Amino acid sequence: MVRNVTRSLPHAALLALAATVYPVPAEAQGAVNCAERSQVIEFLARQYAEKQAAVGLINPRAVMELYAADSGTWTLIVTDVSGRSCVIFAGQSWDAKVPVGTKA
């Protein structure tokens, strides 16, 4: 199961990149999963007790963040330079691993 989540992360990064490179107007989206970053983070903390587990720069205009809870729920969001965050993926059975490498 962890292997499936690990395999999904590169796909999530590609989807996030596509979303920032080729944004779709809000009117064209079926379900809106976007809001101000502070509102999204507050919701994830309140509803799921999720905290930031990882962060990565997609490009100079977007950041990808992963939030996870001890219960195993996880959410992947992308935030653009305007402060708008969109939920890209969410799931269960998150299993944190030891970080790769050390920080400089």
C-alpha positions as CSV (number, residue, x, y, z in Angstrom):
1,M,0.0,0.0,0.0
2,V,2.8,2.4,0.8
3,R,4.4,1.5,-2.5
4,N,1.2,2.6,-4.2
5,V,1.3,6.0,-2.4
6,T,5.0,6.3,-3.3
7,R,4.3,5.6,-6.9
8,S,1.4,8.2,-6.9
9,L,3.6,11.0,-5.8
10,P,5.4,11.5,-9.2
11,H,2.0,11.5,-10.8
12,A,0.7,14.0,-8.3
13,A,3.7,16.3,-9.1
14,L,3.0,16.0,-12.8
15,L,-0.7,16.8,-12.3
16,A,0.2,19.7,-10.1
17,L,2.6,21.0,-12.7
18,A,0.0,20.7,-15.4
19,A,-2.6,22.5,-13.3
20,T,-0.2,25.5,-12.9
21,V,1.0,25.5,-16.5
22,Y,-2.4,25.0,-18.0
23,P,-4.9,26.4,-15.5
24,V,-8.6,25.8,-16.2
25,P,-11.0,28.7,-15.4
26,A,-13.1,28.1,-12.3
27,E,-16.3,28.1,-14.4
28,A,-15.0,25.1,-16.3
29,Q,-14.3,23.0,-13.2
30,G,-17.0,20.6,-11.9
31,A,-16.1,20.6,-8.2
32,V,-14.1,23.5,-6.8
33,N,-11.5,22.3,-4.3
34,C,-9.7,25.6,-4.0
35,A,-9.6,28.3,-1.4
36,E,-7.2,30.7,0.4
37,R,-4.2,28.7,1.7
38,S,-5.0,29.6,5.4
39,Q,-8.5,28.3,5.0
40,V,-7.4,25.0,3.4
41,I,-4.8,24.4,6.1
42,E,-7.3,25.3,8.9
43,F,-9.8,22.9,7.4
44,L,-7.3,20.1,7.2
45,A,-6.2,20.6,10.8
46,R,-9.8,20.9,12.1
47,Q,-11.4,18.0,10.1
48,Y,-8.5,15.6,9.9
49,A,-5.8,16.7,12.3
50,E,-3.4,16.9,9.4
51,K,-0.1,18.7,9.7
52,Q,2.4,19.6,7.0
53,A,4.6,16.5,6.3
54,A,6.4,17.6,3.2
55,V,6.8,20.6,0.8
56,G,8.4,21.1,-2.6
57,L,8.8,23.8,-5.2
58,I,7.0,22.9,-8.4
59,N,8.1,26.1,-10.3
60,P,8.6,29.8,-9.3
61,R,4.8,30.2,-9.3
62,A,3.6,27.1,-7.3
63,V,4.4,25.0,-4.2
64,M,3.2,21.5,-3.5
65,E,2.5,20.6,0.1
66,L,1.6,17.3,1.7
67,Y,-0.4,17.2,4.9
68,A,-0.8,14.0,6.9
69,A,-2.3,12.9,10.2
70,D,-1.4,10.2,12.7
71,S,-4.6,8.4,11.7
72,G,-3.1,7.9,8.3
73,T,-5.2,10.4,6.2
74,W,-3.2,12.6,3.8
75,T,-3.9,15.5,1.5
76,L,-1.8,16.9,-1.3
77,I,-2.3,20.6,-2.1
78,V,-0.8,23.1,-4.6
79,T,-0.5,26.7,-3.7
80,D,0.1,29.5,-6.3
81,V,1.8,32.8,-5.8
82,S,-1.6,34.5,-5.1
83,G,-2.1,32.3,-2.1
84,R,-4.8,30.1,-3.6
85,S,-4.5,26.5,-2.6
86,C,-6.2,23.6,-4.4
87,V,-6.6,20.0,-3.2
88,I,-5.0,17.7,-5.8
89,F,-5.2,14.3,-4.1
90,A,-6.3,12.9,-0.7
91,G,-6.1,9.4,0.7
92,Q,-5.6,7.1,3.6
93,S,-2.9,4.9,5.0
94,W,-0.1,7.4,5.0
95,D,3.2,5.9,6.3
96,A,5.9,8.4,7.1
97,K,9.5,7.3,6.3
98,V,12.8,8.6,7.4
99,P,13.8,11.6,5.3
100,V,16.2,11.1,2.4
101,G,19.4,13.0,2.8
102,T,20.1,15.8,5.2
103,K,19.3,19.4,5.1
104,A,22.1,21.8,4.0
